[in-house]
Amino acid sequence: MFNRNQFLRNSLQESADTKLKIEQKCAEDILKAADMIKEAYRNGGKVLLCGNGGSAADSQHIATELMVRLSHHIERPAMPAIALTTDSSNLTAGGNDIGFENIFARNVEGLGSEGDILIAISTSGNSVNVIKAVDMAKKKGMKSIGLLGGSGGKLKSLVDNAIVVPSENVQRIQEGHITIAHIICEIVENELFG
């Protein structure tokens, strides 16, 4: 029989354990991602983000932290960031006319420039439309950061910097992604404007 109190405790413990593993296994990649984003901003670039489902929501969340601000004690200009997951007309027309697998690549093609960063978010690392976006980013002369999970999937070897949350549980991976993103955004904010 389902014991919700035990489930609650186990979930919180698993989440805490995953975050401690992130520090052990991903710290170098997280710091590298912050440096990549800082370099892009210093050179007049921007950040594009994509992912599906919860990762689409994370794309919006992270883009907002960069555009608006995360740390309220820092007064700073907007840092340009675009979630490629928010325009329903674009997404539905693209899905209908060129195929769902091409929707993010098409937007990277139209909005991305050399020196920009693509943050590709996929808990499995195998989302075809995210893989195609990374391929297009390479063609455009962009660098890519993968927020991934599990084994890292196909994206692990395709992105310039793979941050792979050490968990097989999608919920824990997504929690790890947003924690990692907050850390990256705060580092970028503090080191550029703090």
C-alpha positions in Angstrom: 0.0 0.0 0.0 1.2 3.5 -0.9 2.6 5.3 2.2 2.6 9.0 1.3 4.6 10.1 4.4 7.4 7.6 3.5 7.2 8.7 -0.2 7.6 12.4 0.9 10.7 11.6 3.0 12.2 9.4 0.3 11.6 12.0 -2.4 13.2 14.8 -0.4 16.2 12.6 0.5 16.6 11.5 -3.2 16.5 15.2 -4.2 19.0 16.2 -1.6 21.3 13.3 -2.6 21.1 14.2 -6.3 22.1 17.8 -5.6 25.1 16.7 -3.6 26.1 14.4 -6.5 25.8 17.4 -8.8 28.4 19.2 -6.8 30.7 16.2 -6.9 30.3 15.3 -10.6 29.2 18.5 -12.4 30.9 21.5 -10.7 33.6 21.9 -13.4 31.0 21.8 -16.2 28.7 24.3 -14.4 31.5 26.8 -14.0 32.5 26.3 -17.6 28.9 27.0 -18.7 29.0 30.3 -16.7 32.2 31.3 -18.4 30.8 30.5 -21.8 27.7 32.6 -21.2 29.8 35.5 -19.8 32.1 35.4 -22.9 29.1 35.5 -25.2 27.6 38.5 -23.3 30.9 40.4 -23.3 31.1 40.0 -27.0 27.5 41.2 -27.7 25.9 37.7 -28.0 22.7 36.3 -26.6 21.4 33.0 -25.2 18.8 30.8 -26.9 17.1 28.0 -25.0 15.0 25.0 -26.0 13.5 21.9 -24.6 10.2 20.0 -24.4 7.6 19.7 -21.7 9.1 20.6 -18.3 12.3 21.5 -20.1 10.3 24.0 -22.2 9.1 25.6 -19.0 12.7 25.6 -17.7 13.8 27.4 -20.9 11.3 30.2 -20.2 12.3 30.3 -16.5 16.0 30.6 -17.3 15.5 33.1 -20.1 13.5 35.3 -17.7 16.2 35.1 -15.0 18.8 36.4 -17.6 16.6 39.1 -19.1 15.1 40.5 -15.9 17.4 39.6 -13.0 17.8 36.9 -10.4 19.7 38.7 -7.6 17.6 41.7 -6.4 20.7 43.4 -4.9 22.3 43.8 -8.3 21.1 46.6 -10.6 22.0 45.6 -14.1 20.9 45.8 -17.7 19.0 43.0 -19.4 21.1 40.1 -20.6 19.5 39.0 -23.9 18.0 35.5 -23.7 15.2 33.9 -25.8 13.2 30.8 -25.0 12.4 29.1 -28.3 9.4 27.4 -26.6 7.0 30.3 -26.1 5.5 31.3 -29.4 2.4 29.1 -30.0 1.9 30.3 -33.6 5.5 29.7 -34.5 5.5 26.2 -32.8 2.3 25.1 -34.4 3.1 26.4 -37.8 6.5 24.8 -37.7 5.1 21.5 -36.4 2.5 21.5 -39.2 4.6 22.7 -42.1 8.2 21.5 -41.5 7.7 18.9 -38.7 7.9 19.0 -34.9 11.5 17.7 -35.1 12.6 20.9 -36.9 10.9 23.6 -34.9 13.8 24.6 -32.7 16.4 24.2 -35.5 14.4 26.6 -37.6 14.3 29.2 -34.8 18.1 28.8 -34.2 18.6 29.3 -37.9 16.5 32.5 -37.9 17.6 34.0 -34.5 21.0 32.6 -33.8 24.3 34.2 -34.7 27.9 33.3 -34.4 29.1 33.8 -30.9 25.7 33.1 -29.3 25.0 30.3 -26.9 22.3 27.6 -27.2 21.2 26.0 -24.0 19.7 22.6 -25.0 17.6 21.0 -22.2 16.7 17.3 -22.4 16.3 15.0 -19.4 17.1 12.0 -21.7 19.5 13.7 -24.0 17.7 12.2 -26.9 15.0 14.7 -27.9 15.2 14.8 -31.7 14.1 18.5 -32.0 16.8 19.5 -29.5 19.5 17.5 -31.3 18.6 19.2 -34.5 18.8 22.6 -32.8 22.3 21.8 -31.6 23.3 20.7 -35.1 22.0 24.0 -36.5 23.8 26.0 -33.7 27.1 24.4 -34.9 26.3 25.5 -38.5 25.7 29.0 -37.2 29.0 29.2 -35.3 27.3 29.1 -31.9 28.4 27.2 -28.8 26.0 24.9 -27.0 25.5 23.8 -23.4 23.4 20.7 -22.6 21.4 20.4 -19.5 21.0 16.6 -19.5 20.3 13.6 -17.3 21.0 9.9 -16.9 23.7 8.9 -19.4 23.5 12.2 -21.3 22.0 10.5 -24.3 23.0 11.5 -27.9 23.4 15.1 -26.9 26.2 14.5 -24.5 28.7 14.1 -27.3 27.1 16.8 -29.6 27.1 19.8 -27.2 30.2 21.8 -26.4 29.6 21.5 -22.7 27.4 18.7 -21.2 26.1 19.1 -17.7 24.6 15.7 -16.9 22.6 15.4 -13.7 23.6 12.1 -12.1 20.1 10.6 -11.8 17.7 8.4 -13.8 14.6 9.9 -12.2 13.1 12.6 -14.5 11.8 14.6 -11.5 15.2 14.7 -9.9 16.8 15.6 -13.2 14.5 18.5 -13.7 15.0 19.8 -10.2 18.7 19.6 -10.8 18.4 21.5 -14.0 16.8 24.5 -12.4 19.2 24.5 -9.5 22.1 24.4 -11.9 20.6 27.2 -14.0 20.1 29.4 -10.9 23.7 28.9 -10.0 24.9 29.7 -13.5 22.7 32.8 -13.7 23.9 34.1 -10.3 27.5 33.5 -11.2 27.1 35.4 -14.5 25.2 38.3 -12.8 27.7 38.6 -10.0 30.8 38.4 -12.2 29.5 40.8 -14.8 27.6 43.3 -12.7 28.2 42.5 -9.0 
